[in-house]
Amino acid sequence: MKRKFGGIAAAALFALAALGATSASAATEFGDNCIGDEATESVPLTLFALTANESPLPLAAPSAGVITKWKSNLIPVPVTIPQTLKVLRQTGPNTVQIVGEAPGNITGGANIFDARIPVQAGDRLGLFGSSPIGTLFCEISGPNALGVFEGGGSPGQTVLFTPFTSELRVPVAAILEPDADNDGFGDETQDLCPSDANTVKACRVPPETTITKKPKKKDAK
């Protein structure tokens, strides 16, 4: 069911944790920056976190906006592991709708990928990986609550998931930017005119209006 990536020194893990840190920004980060060290192998599953013990980030999107980047940390490995970000919106006690996805090839270290996925407050992040390696996860002392469903599904699809408690977390986080004009582009890095939904280019500057006073006519004497 799982593949163990062993033989990694503790010093390397601390170095990767530092790489995964983000600088201060008006954008919001949510998800989990844990370092992936195992995978589901031949079982193609989508995993997403319902709770994550000791994770410093909010697991769900704290507000509406646009995901402009997604991230995943992995211990040093000599292979590239394809994974797909899944953005999930819970629609019932055991159902989620797939509202967006973005692919990425994960290598050892800190990975970051561009994206453009509008989200609502409460949306969650999942990972899906196909065989032979499967979906990455972090084995960390818990208990942590996860949701799991078989396969990856497609955007727009609503799927049934199974919740379970385990010492696992999901190594996926995202950068969330506001979207003031609701045009589906992040206001900080993707939209040069966040006040106008009709353009992402620089806002048009209205021409200056010059008022010229006509000279007063002199009274004829």
C-alpha positions in Angstrom: 0.0 0.0 0.0 2.8 2.4 0.6 6.4 3.1 -0.5 8.9 4.3 2.0 11.7 6.7 0.9 14.3 5.8 3.6 17.9 6.6 4.3 17.4 10.4 4.7 19.4 12.2 7.4 17.6 14.5 9.8 19.7 17.4 8.7 18.4 17.1 5.2 14.8 17.2 6.5 15.5 20.4 8.5 17.1 22.0 5.3 14.0 21.2 3.3 11.7 22.6 6.0 13.6 25.9 5.6 13.3 25.8 1.9 9.5 25.4 2.2 9.2 28.6 4.2 7.7 31.6 2.4 8.6 35.3 2.7 6.1 37.8 4.0 3.4 38.7 1.5 -0.1 40.1 1.4 -1.1 36.8 -0.2 -2.3 34.0 2.0 -0.8 30.5 2.2 -3.0 27.5 3.2 -2.6 23.7 3.2 0.3 21.8 4.7 4.0 22.3 4.2 4.9 18.9 5.7 7.7 17.0 3.8 6.5 14.0 1.8 8.3 10.8 2.6 6.0 8.0 1.5 3.5 7.1 -1.2 0.5 4.9 -1.8 2.3 2.9 -4.6 0.0 1.0 -6.9 -3.2 2.3 -5.4 -4.3 5.5 -7.3 -5.9 7.6 -4.6 -6.7 11.2 -4.0 -5.8 12.3 -0.4 -6.9 15.5 1.3 -6.6 16.6 4.9 -9.6 17.2 7.2 -7.3 17.9 10.2 -3.5 18.1 10.5 -1.9 17.8 13.9 0.5 20.7 14.6 0.4 22.1 11.1 0.9 25.9 11.4 -1.1 26.7 8.2 -4.9 26.8 7.8 -6.0 23.7 5.9 -8.9 25.3 4.1 -9.0 28.5 2.1 -9.6 31.3 4.6 -11.4 33.5 2.0 -12.4 33.6 -1.6 -9.7 34.4 -4.1 -7.5 32.7 -6.7 -4.8 30.1 -6.2 -1.8 31.5 -8.1 0.8 28.9 -7.0 0.9 25.5 -5.4 3.7 23.9 -3.5 4.8 20.4 -2.4 7.9 19.4 -0.3 9.6 16.0 -0.8 12.6 14.4 0.8 15.6 14.0 -1.5 14.9 11.3 -4.0 16.6 10.5 -7.4 13.3 10.4 -9.3 10.6 12.8 -10.5 7.1 12.0 -9.2 4.1 13.3 -11.2 1.4 14.6 -8.9 -1.8 16.6 -9.5 -3.2 19.2 -7.2 -6.9 18.8 -6.6 -9.0 21.7 -5.2 -12.0 20.3 -3.4 -15.2 21.8 -2.1 -17.2 19.8 0.5 -20.8 19.4 -0.6 -22.0 16.9 2.0 -20.9 14.9 5.0 -19.0 12.5 2.7 -18.9 14.3 -0.7 -16.7 16.8 -2.4 -16.8 18.6 -5.7 -13.5 18.9 -7.7 -13.4 22.6 -8.5 -10.0 22.7 -10.1 -6.7 20.9 -10.7 -3.1 21.6 -11.7 -0.3 19.1 -12.6 3.2 19.2 -11.4 6.4 17.0 -11.5 7.7 16.7 -7.9 11.4 16.4 -7.3 13.4 16.2 -4.1 13.2 19.5 -2.2 10.8 22.4 -2.3 8.6 22.5 -5.4 6.4 25.4 -6.5 4.2 25.6 -9.6 2.1 28.3 -11.3 -1.7 27.9 -11.2 -4.9 29.9 -11.7 -7.8 28.3 -9.8 -10.6 30.5 -8.3 -11.7 29.2 -4.9 -14.2 29.9 -2.2 -13.6 30.1 1.6 -13.5 26.5 3.0 -12.1 24.9 -0.1 -9.4 22.3 0.5 -6.3 20.9 -1.2 -5.7 17.3 -2.2 -3.1 15.3 -4.1 -3.4 12.6 -6.7 -0.7 10.4 -8.1 -1.0 7.5 -10.4 0.9 4.2 -10.2 3.6 2.9 -9.9 4.5 5.4 -7.2 1.1 6.7 -6.3 0.1 9.7 -4.1 2.7 11.3 -1.8 2.0 11.7 1.9 3.9 12.6 5.1 4.0 10.0 7.9 3.8 12.2 11.0 2.5 11.4 14.5 -1.1 12.3 14.8 -3.9 11.6 15.0 -4.8 13.3 11.8 -8.1 13.0 9.8 -7.9 12.5 6.1 -10.4 12.1 3.3 -9.7 9.6 0.5 -11.3 8.6 -2.7 -10.2 6.3 -5.5 -8.8 7.8 -8.7 -8.4 11.5 -9.5 -11.8 12.5 -10.8 -12.3 15.5 -13.1 -13.1 19.2 -12.5 -16.9 19.6 -12.0 -17.3 16.1 -10.7 -18.7 15.3 -7.3 -17.3 12.2 -5.6 -17.9 10.2 -2.5 -14.9 10.1 0.0 -14.1 8.0 3.0 -12.8 9.8 6.1 -10.3 8.0 8.3 -7.9 8.7 11.1 -4.2 8.0 10.6 -0.7 9.3 11.3 -0.6 10.8 7.8 -0.6 14.3 6.4 -0.8 15.6 2.8 2.2 17.6 1.5 0.4 20.3 -0.5 0.0 24.0 0.1 -1.1 26.9 -2.1 -0.8 30.7 -2.4 -4.1 32.5 -2.4 -4.5 36.0 -3.7 -7.5 38.2 -3.5 -9.7 38.8 -6.6 -11.4 42.1 -6.1 -13.1 42.3 -9.5 -14.0 38.5 -9.6 -12.3 38.0 -13.0 -10.5 34.8 -12.0 -7.1 36.3 -11.9 -5.0 37.0 -8.7 -4.8 40.7 -7.9 -1.1 40.6 -6.9 0.6 38.7 -9.7 -1.9 38.1 -12.4 -4.0 41.2 -12.7 -2.6 44.6 -13.4 -6.0 46.2 -13.1 -7.8 44.6 -10.1 -10.6 47.2 -10.2 -11.7 46.3 -13.8 -13.0 42.8 -14.6 -12.7 43.6 -18.4 -8.9 43.6 -18.5 -5.9 42.2 -16.7 -3.6 44.8 -18.4 -2.7 48.1 -16.8 -5.8 50.2 -16.0 -6.6 52.8 -18.5 -5.8 56.3 -17.4 -8.5 58.8 -18.5 -7.0 61.7 -20.5 -6.6 64.9 -18.6 -9.2 67.5 -19.3 -7.8 71.0 -19.9 -10.2 73.9 -19.5 -9.2 76.9 -21.5 -10.9 80.2 -20.7 -11.8 82.3 -23.6 -10.7 85.9 -23.4 -13.4 88.3 -22.5 -14.5 90.5 -25.4 -13.8 94.2 -24.8 -16.8 96.4 -25.0 -16.8 98.6 -28.1 -16.5 102.3 -27.3 
